[in-house]
Amino acid sequence: MFRADMLDRLVADELRADLGDAVIGHRIIVLEQTGSTNDAISQVANANSKEGLVVFAEHQTAGRGQRGNRWESAAGKGLWFSILLRPGIDLASSPQLTTWAAEAISNAIQNEFSLTPAIKTPNDVQIDGRKIAGVLVEMRAQEKTAHLAIAGIGVNVNQSHEDFPKELKSRAISLAMALGKPVDRQSFAIALLRELDRTYRARFPRNG
């Protein structure tokens, strides 16, 4: 149904070029494979890193969800990425970031496709009661500067039913499954980053 030779590739320079003066996506890295994009962005970032750095991975070998759950990340078939943020909020307010990201994902899906997502709090986006996306926010205290937050996002894009493990087949869905046709991941990545950037800047104060 959705064959490997139909997979498109994410190209960092092209993603960046389409985002103009965005905060989120001012710098984009695309990795072929990593354990977790949240861990990968931690290795790239330092105390002085500017917010809005985005790290994508074509394949995660150890993607994480809430409560330590494993996030299944079929190679080249979804959007698996993390964003470095300095939202100007305290650690106890980090759930605001989860809500923001889930709402932005839902908005982007609704805007780009004839689909009506629903948010299952705190961190899941669903279509027809099945999970299509998830958010994992990890926040870290910083001395003398705004706290760092890493927003990890996973969106099922071009998986078929067979790509999900047995225990998830009845609970997971992809955009391609919902639409009945493959989706251009690069185009949707741009639309999603634009929505994340627009809503982040409206919702949180800029810091650095």
KEKOLVO-337215 format. One record per residue: residue in one letter; x, y, z of N, C-alpha, C in turn. Coordinates in nm, 4 decimals, always signed. Atoms other than C-alpha are relative to their C-alpha. Example, Ala and Ser with C-alpha at 12.3 -4.5 7.8 and 13.67 -1.06 7.14 Angstrom:
2
SITE  residuo       nc1       nc2       nc3      cac1      cac2      cac3       cc1       cc2       cc3
SITE        A   +0.0890   -0.1190   +0.0000   +1.2300   -0.4500   +0.7800   +0.0900   +0.1200   +0.0000
SITE        S   -0.0820   -0.1190   -0.0060   +1.3670   -0.1060   +0.7140   -0.0770   +0.1090   +0.0730
# end
This chain:
208
SITE  residuo       nc1       nc2       nc3      cac1      cac2      cac3       cc1       cc2       cc3
SITE        M   +0.0818   -0.1198   +0.0000   +0.0000   +0.0000   +0.0000   +0.0862   +0.1262   +0.0000
SITE        F   -0.0928   -0.1124   -0.0011   +0.2661   +0.2559   +0.1051   +0.1403   -0.0596   -0.0019
SITE        R   -0.1251   +0.0726   +0.0177   +0.5928   +0.1183   -0.0329   +0.1192   +0.0866   +0.0412
SITE        A   -0.1209   -0.0706   -0.0421   +0.9440   +0.2076   +0.0819   +0.0500   +0.0951   -0.1078
SITE        D   -0.0520   -0.0864   +0.1059   +1.0274   +0.3517   -0.2594   -0.0835   +0.1261   -0.0181
SITE        M   +0.0816   -0.1202   +0.0050   +0.7525   +0.6091   -0.2068   +0.0430   +0.1017   +0.1056
SITE        L   -0.0393   -0.0875   -0.1089   +0.9295   +0.7583   +0.0929   +0.0723   +0.1232   -0.0525
SITE        D   -0.0709   -0.1224   +0.0320   +1.0399   +1.1181   +0.0649   +0.1009   +0.0277   +0.1098
SITE        R   -0.1051   -0.0299   -0.0952   +1.3403   +1.2621   +0.2392   -0.0146   +0.1426   +0.0522
SITE        L   -0.0030   -0.1339   -0.0565   +1.3647   +1.5589   +0.4726   +0.1338   +0.0650   -0.0340
SITE        V   -0.1214   -0.0728   +0.0386   +1.6153   +1.8201   +0.3519   +0.0079   +0.1270   +0.0842
SITE        A   -0.0080   -0.1091   -0.0979   +1.7307   +2.0631   +0.6213   +0.0038   +0.1374   -0.0657
SITE        D   -0.0136   -0.1307   +0.0644   +1.8302   +2.3476   +0.3876   -0.1316   +0.0459   -0.0621
SITE        E   +0.1273   -0.0354   +0.0622   +1.4981   +2.3359   +0.2046   -0.1059   +0.0332   +0.1058
SITE        L   +0.0910   -0.0323   -0.1100   +1.3019   +2.3273   +0.5286   +0.0281   +0.1402   +0.0526
SITE        R   -0.0382   -0.1296   -0.0538   +1.4957   +2.6247   +0.6591   -0.0368   +0.1137   -0.0954
SITE        A   +0.0237   -0.1057   +0.0984   +1.4577   +2.8229   +0.3366   -0.1465   +0.0409   -0.0065
SITE        D   +0.1432   -0.0278   +0.0091   +1.0783   +2.8003   +0.3532   -0.0579   +0.0618   +0.1272
SITE        L   +0.0515   -0.0480   -0.1288   +1.0527   +2.9322   +0.7098   +0.0279   +0.1482   +0.0267
SITE        G   -0.0217   -0.1439   -0.0143   +1.1719   +3.2906   +0.6594   +0.0664   +0.0357   +0.1312
SITE        D   -0.0610   -0.0491   -0.1237   +1.2425   +3.4735   +0.9862   -0.0557   -0.0696   +0.1241
SITE        A   +0.0568   +0.0753   -0.1117   +1.0884   +3.2062   +1.2075   +0.1005   -0.0143   +0.1136
SITE        V   -0.0811   +0.0345   -0.1165   +1.2174   +3.1543   +1.5602   +0.0208   -0.1512   +0.0026
SITE        I   -0.0092   +0.1457   +0.0047   +1.1363   +2.7845   +1.5549   +0.0358   -0.0428   -0.1420
SITE        G   -0.0483   +0.0399   +0.1311   +1.3410   +2.6478   +1.2684   +0.1041   +0.0935   -0.0575
SITE        H   -0.1070   -0.0876   +0.0503   +1.6043   +2.9227   +1.2427   +0.1247   -0.0828   -0.0318
SITE        R   -0.1054   +0.0973   +0.0305   +1.8480   +2.6295   +1.2487   -0.0632   -0.1382   +0.0042
SITE        I   +0.0603   +0.1336   +0.0096   +1.7505   +2.2772   +1.1416   +0.1078   -0.1019   -0.0310
SITE        I   -0.0900   +0.1131   +0.0230   +1.9465   +1.9533   +1.1594   -0.0854   -0.1225   -0.0284
SITE        V   +0.0678   +0.1267   +0.0284   +1.8287   +1.6278   +1.0012   +0.1013   -0.1134   +0.0150
SITE        L   -0.0848   +0.1165   -0.0235   +1.9906   +1.3100   +1.1351   -0.0598   -0.1224   -0.0687
SITE        E   +0.0494   +0.1238   +0.0599   +1.9663   +0.9773   +0.9567   -0.0584   -0.0903   +0.1079
SITE        Q   +0.0473   +0.0856   -0.1096   +1.9307   +0.7929   +1.2863   +0.0550   +0.0509   +0.1318
SITE        T   -0.0452   -0.0321   -0.1345   +1.9499   +0.8646   +1.6567   -0.0828   -0.0809   +0.0985
SITE        G   +0.0794   +0.0686   -0.1010   +1.8312   +0.7114   +1.9804   -0.1304   +0.0730   +0.0229
SITE        S   +0.1148   -0.0863   -0.0258   +1.5988   +0.9973   +2.0683   +0.0384   +0.1409   -0.0419
SITE        T   -0.0324   -0.1370   +0.0400   +1.5800   +1.3463   +1.9189   +0.0117   +0.0918   +0.1216
SITE        N   -0.0179   -0.0785   -0.1222   +1.5377   +1.4880   +2.2715   +0.1424   -0.0130   +0.0526
SITE        D   -0.1386   +0.0202   -0.0441   +1.8731   +1.3337   +2.3651   +0.0971   +0.0632   -0.0988
SITE        A   -0.0892   -0.0544   +0.1022   +2.0309   +1.4391   +2.0351   +0.0110   +0.1514   +0.0100
SITE        I   -0.0034   -0.1462   -0.0093   +1.9338   +1.8033   +2.0767   +0.0722   +0.0436   +0.1267
SITE        S   -0.0736   -0.0296   -0.1231   +2.0741   +1.7973   +2.4322   +0.1507   -0.0039   -0.0247
SITE        Q   -0.1427   +0.0130   +0.0308   +2.4093   +1.6921   +2.2883   +0.0495   +0.1160   -0.0862
SITE        V   -0.0368   -0.1106   +0.0885   +2.4069   +1.9754   +2.0328   -0.0048   +0.1331   +0.0740
SITE        A   +0.0251   -0.1281   -0.0658   +2.2788   +2.2517   +2.2619   +0.0925   +0.0223   +0.1190
SITE        N   -0.0709   -0.0370   -0.1219   +2.4599   +2.4394   +2.5364   -0.0734   +0.1164   +0.0661
SITE        A   +0.0694   -0.1033   -0.0774   +2.3712   +2.7089   +2.7899   -0.0259   +0.1269   -0.0807
SITE        N   +0.0150   -0.1216   +0.0795   +2.4097   +2.9808   +2.5241   -0.0746   -0.0220   -0.1306
SITE        S   +0.0673   +0.0297   +0.1269   +2.2207   +2.8086   +2.2426   -0.1281   +0.0813   -0.0150
SITE        K   +0.1188   -0.0794   +0.0293   +1.9544   +3.0219   +2.0790   -0.1204   -0.0913   -0.0141
SITE        E   +0.1193   +0.0839   +0.0103   +1.6016   +2.8899   +2.1089   -0.0464   -0.0096   -0.1455
SITE        G   +0.0537   +0.0205   +0.1336   +1.4304   +2.7511   +1.8028   +0.0777   -0.1004   -0.0832
SITE        L   -0.0715   +0.1083   +0.0675   +1.6916   +2.4913   +1.7057   -0.0927   -0.1210   -0.0108
SITE        V   +0.0840   +0.1178   +0.0226   +1.5110   +2.1897   +1.5544   +0.0881   -0.1144   -0.0489
SITE        V   -0.0716   +0.1206   +0.0437   +1.6570   +1.8387   +1.5244   -0.1017   -0.1062   -0.0396
SITE        F   +0.0813   +0.1092   +0.0517   +1.4785   +1.5840   +1.3055   +0.0851   -0.1271   -0.0062
SITE        A   -0.0664   +0.1274   +0.0280   +1.5659   +1.2146   +1.2766   -0.0878   -0.0802   -0.0946
SITE        E   +0.0765   +0.0875   +0.0888   +1.4626   +0.9908   +0.9906   -0.0419   -0.1272   +0.0734
SITE        H   +0.0325   +0.1210   -0.0769   +1.4682   +0.7047   +1.2406   +0.0483   +0.0182   +0.1430
SITE        Q   -0.0373   +0.0036   -0.1411   +1.4671   +0.6896   +1.6197   +0.0043   -0.1460   +0.0454
SITE        T   -0.0084   +0.1374   -0.0508   +1.5874   +0.3699   +1.7829   -0.0491   -0.0107   +0.1434
SITE        A   +0.0437   +0.0017   -0.1395   +1.4810   +0.4736   +2.1332   -0.0882   +0.1210   +0.0288
SITE        G   +0.0932   -0.1110   -0.0202   +1.2026   +0.7293   +2.0954   -0.0791   -0.0197   +0.1274
SITE        R   +0.0675   +0.0083   -0.1286   +1.0299   +0.8127   +2.4219   -0.1336   +0.0722   -0.0034
SITE        G   +0.1279   -0.0655   -0.0207   +0.6724   +0.8941   +2.5114   -0.0146   +0.0345   +0.1471
SITE        Q   +0.0260   -0.0316   -0.1407   +0.5125   +0.9986   +2.8379   +0.0129   -0.1256   +0.0867
SITE        R   -0.0098   +0.1068   -0.1006   +0.5722   +0.7884   +3.1509   +0.0951   -0.1121   -0.0436
SITE        G   -0.1007   +0.0977   +0.0393   +0.8708   +0.6166   +2.9896   -0.0419   -0.0959   -0.1091
SITE        N   +0.0448   +0.0885   +0.1074   +0.6665   +0.4533   +2.7144   +0.0881   +0.0166   -0.1236
SITE        R   -0.0769   -0.0047   +0.1241   +0.8468   +0.3681   +2.3915   -0.0869   +0.0594   -0.1105
SITE        W   +0.0701   -0.0556   +0.1157   +0.7492   +0.5696   +2.0837   +0.0503   -0.0708   -0.1242
SITE        E   -0.0389   +0.0721   +0.1204   +0.7499   +0.3576   +1.7684   +0.0235   +0.0987   -0.1139
SITE        S   -0.0402   -0.1000   +0.0987   +0.9354   +0.5521   +1.4980   +0.0465   -0.0673   -0.1282
SITE        A   -0.0339   +0.0689   +0.1250   +0.9226   +0.3705   +1.1641   +0.0871   +0.0891   -0.0876
SITE        A   -0.0985   -0.0780   +0.0743   +1.2178   +0.4837   +0.9527   -0.0615   +0.0666   -0.1229
SITE        G   +0.0410   -0.0741   +0.1180   +1.1344   +0.7560   +0.7012   -0.1489   +0.0147   -0.0201
SITE        K   +0.1446   -0.0021   +0.0206   +0.7606   +0.7374   +0.7603   -0.0747   +0.0974   +0.0892
SITE        G   +0.0651   -0.0971   -0.0861   +0.6919   +0.9994   +1.0238   +0.0828   +0.1250   +0.0125
SITE        L   -0.0791   -0.1170   -0.0379   +0.8106   +1.3309   +1.1594   +0.0380   -0.0169   +0.1454
SITE        W   -0.0510   +0.0175   -0.1358   +1.0272   +1.2750   +1.4651   +0.0993   +0.1119   +0.0237
SITE        F   -0.0896   -0.1145   -0.0178   +1.1836   +1.5957   +1.5955   -0.0148   +0.0614   +0.1382
SITE        S   -0.0008   -0.0714   -0.1277   +1.2704   +1.8068   +1.8969   +0.0372   +0.1451   -0.0232
SITE        I   -0.0214   -0.1439   +0.0107   +1.2761   +2.1831   +1.9488   +0.0596   +0.0505   +0.1306
SITE        L   -0.0600   -0.0635   -0.1170   +1.5026   +2.3760   +2.1864   -0.0699   +0.1334   +0.0238
SITE        L   +0.0784   -0.1192   -0.0317   +1.3044   +2.6495   +2.3645   +0.0482   +0.0652   +0.1296
SITE        R   -0.0204   -0.0752   -0.1245   +1.3486   +2.9206   +2.6286   -0.1288   +0.0794   +0.0241
SITE        P   +0.1329   -0.0607   -0.0008   +0.9846   +2.9968   +2.7048   -0.0264   +0.1054   +0.1074
SITE        G   +0.0217   -0.1007   -0.1027   +1.0316   +3.2249   +3.0039   -0.1061   -0.0364   +0.1017
SITE        I   +0.0949   +0.0470   -0.1009   +0.8192   +3.0133   +3.2384   +0.0756   -0.0833   +0.1024
SITE        D   -0.0672   +0.0808   -0.1010   +0.9011   +2.8291   +3.5589   -0.0221   -0.1483   -0.0282
SITE        L   +0.0042   +0.1443   +0.0251   +0.9487   +2.4542   +3.5776   -0.1396   -0.0572   +0.0204
SITE        A   +0.1333   +0.0530   -0.0309   +0.6046   +2.3966   +3.7294   -0.1010   +0.0292   -0.1110
SITE        S   +0.0926   -0.0373   +0.1076   +0.4444   +2.5581   +3.4234   +0.0273   -0.0738   -0.1304
SITE        S   -0.0360   +0.0701   +0.1236   +0.5976   +2.3166   +3.1725   -0.1176   -0.0674   -0.0697
SITE        P   +0.1149   +0.0555   +0.0730   +0.2574   +2.1523   +3.1003   -0.0590   +0.0963   -0.1035
SITE        Q   +0.0468   -0.0951   +0.1006   +0.1749   +2.4749   +2.9133   +0.0628   -0.0278   -0.1363
SITE        L   -0.0687   +0.0303   +0.1251   +0.4314   +2.3719   +2.6534   -0.0588   -0.1232   -0.0676
SITE        T   +0.0627   +0.1198   +0.0559   +0.2745   +2.0300   +2.6103   -0.1322   +0.0354   -0.0655
SITE        T   +0.1290   -0.0430   +0.0554   -0.0653   +2.1906   +2.5576   +0.0189   +0.0781   -0.1284
SITE        W   -0.0295   -0.0794   +0.1201   +0.0782   +2.4418   +2.3106   +0.0367   -0.0887   -0.1190
SITE        A   -0.0462   +0.0835   +0.1105   +0.2530   +2.1762   +2.1021   -0.1114   -0.0895   -0.0531
SITE        A   +0.1099   +0.0865   +0.0437   -0.0457   +1.9397   +2.0941   -0.1028   +0.0793   -0.0799
SITE        E   +0.0966   -0.0827   +0.0719   -0.2761   +2.2229   +1.9868   +0.0537   +0.0417   -0.1368
SITE        A   -0.0594   -0.0389   +0.1282   -0.0337   +2.3344   +1.7146   -0.0006   -0.1159   -0.0994
SITE        I   +0.0047   +0.1182   +0.0877   -0.0094   +1.9803   +1.5763   -0.1413   -0.0203   -0.0519
SITE        S   +0.1395   +0.0179   +0.0392   -0.3866   +1.9485   +1.5762   -0.0418   +0.1046   -0.1027
SITE        N   +0.0343   -0.1071   +0.0935   -0.4242   +2.2867   +1.4039   +0.0608   -0.0238   -0.1375
SITE        A   -0.0688   +0.0217   +0.1276   -0.1685   +2.2009   +1.1370   -0.0655   -0.1125   -0.0789
SITE        I   +0.0672   +0.1115   +0.0686   -0.3377   +1.8688   +1.0573   -0.1340   +0.0454   -0.0561
SITE        Q   +0.1320   -0.0465   +0.0438   -0.6776   +2.0363   +1.0380   +0.0121   +0.0979   -0.1166
SITE        N   -0.0181   -0.0988   +0.1058   -0.5459   +2.3202   +0.8222   +0.0463   -0.0614   -0.1316
SITE        E   -0.0608   +0.0564   +0.1208   -0.3567   +2.0988   +0.5779   -0.0830   -0.1101   -0.0645
SITE        F   +0.0733   +0.1163   +0.0502   -0.5969   +1.8067   +0.5419   -0.1469   +0.0073   +0.0423
SITE        S   +0.1429   +0.0033   -0.0344   -0.9674   +1.7348   +0.5555   -0.0222   -0.0984   +0.1147
SITE        L   +0.0068   +0.0873   -0.1166   -0.9299   +1.5746   +0.8983   -0.0318   +0.0838   +0.1225
SITE        T   +0.0358   -0.0711   -0.1229   -1.0587   +1.6661   +1.2435   +0.0637   -0.0715   +0.1191
SITE        P   -0.0667   +0.0641   -0.1129   -0.8074   +1.5743   +1.5150   -0.0652   +0.0390   +0.1322
SITE        A   +0.0425   -0.0313   -0.1372   -0.8877   +1.5645   +1.8848   +0.1208   -0.0178   +0.0902
SITE        I   -0.1105   +0.0098   -0.0950   -0.6471   +1.6199   +2.1731   -0.0447   -0.0832   +0.1197
SITE        K   +0.0225   +0.0784   -0.1209   -0.6383   +1.3550   +2.4417   +0.1039   +0.0457   +0.1013
SITE        T   -0.0946   -0.0567   -0.0947   -0.4837   +1.5338   +2.7352   +0.0733   -0.1099   +0.0781
SITE        P   -0.0667   -0.1277   +0.0186   -0.2167   +1.5757   +2.8290   +0.0753   +0.0161   -0.1307
SITE        N   -0.1034   -0.0154   +0.1030   -0.0029   +1.4970   +2.5245   -0.0262   -0.0730   -0.1312
SITE        D   +0.0266   +0.0770   +0.1213   -0.1737   +1.2922   +2.2522   -0.0938   +0.0741   -0.0946
SITE        V   +0.0928   -0.0464   +0.1023   -0.3379   +1.3945   +1.9258   -0.0561   -0.1243   -0.0684
SITE        Q   +0.0656   +0.1189   +0.0536   -0.5904   +1.1459   +1.7903   -0.0872   +0.0343   -0.1208
SITE        I   +0.0996   -0.0050   +0.1069   -0.7975   +1.0853   +1.4799   -0.0834   -0.1269   +0.0116
SITE        D   +0.0911   +0.1139   -0.0160   -1.1012   +0.8613   +1.5150   +0.0374   -0.0861   +0.1205
SITE        G   -0.0325   +0.0708   -0.1227   -0.9872   +0.7708   +1.8655   +0.1319   -0.0741   -0.0024
SITE        R   -0.1289   +0.0687   +0.0116   -0.6476   +0.6476   +1.7472   +0.1122   +0.1033   -0.0032
SITE        K   -0.1092   -0.0961   -0.0155   -0.3157   +0.8156   +1.8240   +0.0730   +0.0251   -0.1310
SITE        I   -0.0744   -0.0375   +0.1194   -0.1555   +1.0066   +1.5390   +0.1249   +0.0798   +0.0338
SITE        A   -0.1156   -0.0803   -0.0395   +0.0881   +1.2280   +1.7307   +0.0099   +0.0069   +0.1509
SITE        G   -0.0232   -0.0141   -0.1423   +0.2434   +1.2766   +2.0714   +0.1066   +0.1044   +0.0275
SITE        V   -0.0933   -0.1047   -0.0432   +0.4450   +1.5336   +2.2647   +0.0674   -0.0439   +0.1293
SITE        L   -0.0723   +0.0234   -0.1254   +0.7150   +1.4903   +2.5300   +0.0860   +0.1223   +0.0267
SITE        V   -0.0753   -0.1197   -0.0371   +0.8423   +1.8092   +2.6987   +0.0883   -0.0310   +0.1199
SITE        E   -0.0956   +0.0133   -0.1097   +1.1525   +1.8001   +2.9162   +0.0594   +0.1378   +0.0267
SITE        M   -0.0430   -0.1354   -0.0346   +1.2445   +2.1194   +3.1008   +0.1133   -0.0064   +0.1007
SITE        R   -0.1183   +0.0026   -0.0840   +1.5760   +2.1993   +3.2689   +0.0320   +0.1393   +0.0524
SITE        A   -0.0318   -0.1289   -0.0612   +1.6637   +2.4764   +3.5125   +0.1369   +0.0476   -0.0459
SITE        Q   -0.1260   -0.0625   +0.0382   +1.9372   +2.7171   +3.4027   +0.0263   +0.1172   +0.0940
SITE        E   -0.0352   -0.1127   -0.0853   +2.1227   +2.9639   +3.6215   +0.0194   +0.1260   -0.0837
SITE        K   -0.0217   -0.1320   +0.0590   +2.1100   +3.3336   +3.5256   -0.0502   +0.0128   -0.1433
SITE        T   +0.0605   -0.0120   +0.1325   +1.9138   +3.2687   +3.2071   -0.1305   -0.0788   +0.0003
SITE        A   +0.1294   +0.0695   +0.0051   +1.5723   +3.1412   +3.0992   +0.0196   -0.1508   -0.0032
SITE        H   -0.0083   +0.1453   -0.0023   +1.5128   +2.7735   +3.1683   -0.0101   -0.0563   -0.1423
SITE        L   +0.0060   +0.0698   +0.1283   +1.5700   +2.5399   +2.8764   -0.1150   -0.0986   +0.0001
SITE        A   +0.1015   +0.1039   +0.0183   +1.2860   +2.3273   +2.7456   +0.0268   -0.0685   -0.1331
SITE        I   -0.0092   +0.0770   +0.1234   +1.3016   +2.0522   +2.4870   -0.1372   -0.0605   -0.0259
SITE        A   +0.1310   +0.0532   +0.0376   +0.9753   +1.9753   +2.3113   +0.0204   -0.1066   -0.1071
SITE        G   -0.0114   +0.1102   +0.0943   +0.9864   +1.6342   +2.1469   -0.1364   -0.0299   -0.0609
SITE        I   +0.1261   +0.0191   +0.0721   +0.7209   +1.5715   +1.8824   +0.0135   -0.1182   -0.0959
SITE        G   +0.0057   +0.1106   +0.0959   +0.6277   +1.2593   +1.6904   -0.1343   +0.0003   -0.0703
SITE        V   +0.1234   +0.0039   +0.0786   +0.3721   +1.2500   +1.4094   +0.0069   -0.1177   -0.0961
SITE        N   +0.0080   +0.1110   +0.0948   +0.2703   +0.9358   +1.2236   -0.0493   +0.0547   -0.1339
SITE        V   +0.0340   -0.0604   +0.1291   +0.2680   +1.0370   +0.8566   -0.0329   -0.1050   -0.1058
SITE        N   +0.0211   +0.0913   +0.1130   +0.3098   +0.7563   +0.6026   +0.0027   -0.1475   +0.0373
SITE        Q   +0.0074   +0.1411   -0.0372   +0.2837   +0.4348   +0.8028   -0.1260   -0.0651   -0.0565
SITE        S   +0.1173   +0.0829   +0.0277   +0.0536   +0.1599   +0.6890   -0.0332   -0.0779   +0.1265
SITE        H   +0.0418   +0.0807   -0.1153   -0.1341   -0.0672   +0.9298   +0.1110   -0.0972   +0.0398
SITE        E   -0.1023   +0.1019   -0.0255   +0.1491   -0.3215   +0.8955   +0.1243   +0.0573   +0.0671
SITE        D   -0.1198   -0.0607   -0.0586   +0.4125   -0.0731   +1.0159   -0.0071   +0.0097   +0.1522
SITE        F   +0.0140   -0.0098   -0.1447   +0.2732   -0.0662   +1.3698   +0.0112   -0.1378   +0.0635
SITE        P   -0.0065   +0.1296   -0.0686   +0.3530   -0.3431   +1.6195   -0.1404   -0.0464   +0.0384
SITE        K   +0.1306   +0.0620   -0.0244   +0.0710   -0.5807   +1.7062   -0.0795   +0.0721   +0.1074
SITE        E   +0.0722   -0.0590   -0.1129   -0.0126   -0.4093   +2.0344   -0.0508   +0.1410   -0.0300
SITE        L   +0.0431   -0.1360   +0.0343   -0.0597   -0.0719   +1.8609   -0.0927   +0.0066   -0.1210
SITE        K   +0.0761   -0.0034   +0.1253   -0.2464   -0.1721   +1.5459   -0.1412   +0.0554   +0.0163
SITE        S   +0.1365   -0.0488   -0.0203   -0.5863   -0.0935   +1.6967   -0.0038   +0.1381   +0.0636
SITE        R   -0.0029   -0.1256   -0.0747   -0.4694   +0.2216   +1.8747   +0.0772   +0.1118   -0.0692
SITE        A   -0.0810   -0.1000   +0.0696   -0.2481   +0.4025   +1.6223   -0.0482   +0.0175   -0.1432
SITE        I   +0.0402   -0.0313   +0.1365   -0.3115   +0.5691   +1.2888   +0.1012   +0.0991   -0.0569
SITE        S   -0.0865   -0.0981   +0.0651   -0.1133   +0.7738   +1.0355   -0.0843   +0.0913   -0.0885
SITE        L   +0.0694   -0.0884   +0.0937   -0.2086   +1.0639   +0.8104   -0.0345   -0.0748   -0.1286
SITE        A   +0.0247   +0.0738   +0.1233   -0.1735   +0.8353   +0.5092   -0.1159   -0.0979   +0.0152
SITE        M   +0.1103   +0.0927   -0.0237   -0.4084   +0.5780   +0.6612   -0.1325   +0.0751   +0.0070
SITE        A   +0.1238   -0.0771   -0.0140   -0.6637   +0.8457   +0.7495   -0.0461   +0.0588   -0.1327
SITE        L   +0.0322   -0.0637   +0.1282   -0.6448   +1.0046   +0.4046   -0.0153   -0.0988   -0.1145
SITE        G   +0.0031   +0.0987   +0.1082   -0.6057   +0.6882   +0.1993   +0.1016   +0.0271   -0.1089
SITE        K   -0.1051   -0.0294   +0.0978   -0.2973   +0.8251   +0.0228   +0.1227   +0.0525   +0.0744
SITE        P   -0.1212   -0.0488   -0.0654   +0.0662   +0.9124   +0.1020   +0.0012   +0.1520   +0.0121
SITE        V   -0.0131   -0.1430   -0.0273   +0.1587   +1.2555   +0.2359   +0.1454   +0.0414   -0.0246
SITE        D   -0.1336   -0.0557   +0.0191   +0.4574   +1.4708   +0.1374   +0.0507   +0.0473   +0.1363
SITE        R   -0.0469   -0.0327   -0.1358   +0.6495   +1.4778   +0.4653   +0.0670   +0.1363   +0.0059
SITE        Q   -0.0701   -0.1284   +0.0005   +0.8643   +1.7751   +0.3689   -0.0998   +0.1167   +0.0053
SITE        S   +0.0997   -0.1072   +0.0031   +0.5615   +1.9919   +0.2884   -0.0737   +0.0104   +0.1323
SITE        F   +0.0709   -0.0058   -0.1275   +0.3806   +1.8936   +0.6051   +0.0919   +0.0460   +0.1124
SITE        A   -0.0947   -0.0471   -0.1015   +0.6949   +1.9492   +0.8131   +0.0075   +0.1520   -0.0002
SITE        I   -0.0052   -0.1460   +0.0097   +0.7093   +2.3075   +0.6853   -0.1266   +0.0615   +0.0595
SITE        A   +0.1270   -0.0521   -0.0521   +0.3404   +2.3661   +0.7605   -0.0060   -0.0132   +0.1517
SITE        L   +0.0032   +0.0223   -0.1446   +0.3788   +2.2197   +1.1098   +0.0958   +0.0945   +0.0721
SITE        L   -0.0948   -0.0912   -0.0628   +0.6903   +2.4224   +1.1918   -0.0515   +0.1434   -0.0015
SITE        R   +0.0572   -0.1346   +0.0065   +0.5165   +2.7399   +1.0756   -0.1075   +0.0199   +0.1073
SITE        E   +0.1055   -0.0104   -0.1007   +0.2196   +2.6694   +1.3017   +0.0589   +0.0003   +0.1409
SITE        L   -0.0666   +0.0014   -0.1302   +0.4446   +2.5851   +1.5960   +0.0644   +0.1356   +0.0282
SITE        D   -0.0662   -0.1291   -0.0176   +0.6413   +2.9067   +1.5420   -0.1015   +0.1117   +0.0255
SITE        R   +0.1008   -0.1054   -0.0131   +0.3351   +3.1281   +1.5006   -0.0653   -0.0026   +0.1381
SITE        T   +0.0712   +0.0103   -0.1271   +0.1597   +2.9979   +1.8095   +0.0943   +0.0146   +0.1197
SITE        Y   -0.0977   -0.0157   -0.1089   +0.4756   +2.9836   +2.0236   +0.0271   +0.1472   +0.0247
SITE        R   -0.0305   -0.1423   -0.0156   +0.5557   +3.3482   +1.9582   -0.1189   +0.0771   +0.0571
SITE        A   +0.1192   -0.0666   -0.0535   +0.1977   +3.4468   +2.0379   -0.0241   -0.0350   +0.1467
SITE        R   +0.0376   +0.0527   -0.1313   +0.1824   +3.2430   +2.3569   +0.1051   +0.0208   +0.1089
SITE        F   -0.1091   -0.0080   -0.0977   +0.5233   +3.2767   +2.5214   +0.0899   +0.1194   -0.0302
SITE        P   -0.0898   -0.1133   +0.0218   +0.7556   +3.5749   +2.5733   +0.1313   -0.0452   -0.0608
SITE        R   -0.1304   +0.0296   +0.0576   +1.0763   +3.5867   +2.3764   +0.1089   +0.0200   +0.1041
SITE        N   -0.1147   -0.0118   -0.0888   +1.3988   +3.5301   +2.5670   +0.1246   -0.0388   -0.0763
SITE        G   -0.1280   +0.0283   +0.0624   +1.7351   +3.5608   +2.3986   -0.0119   -0.0394   -0.1443
# end
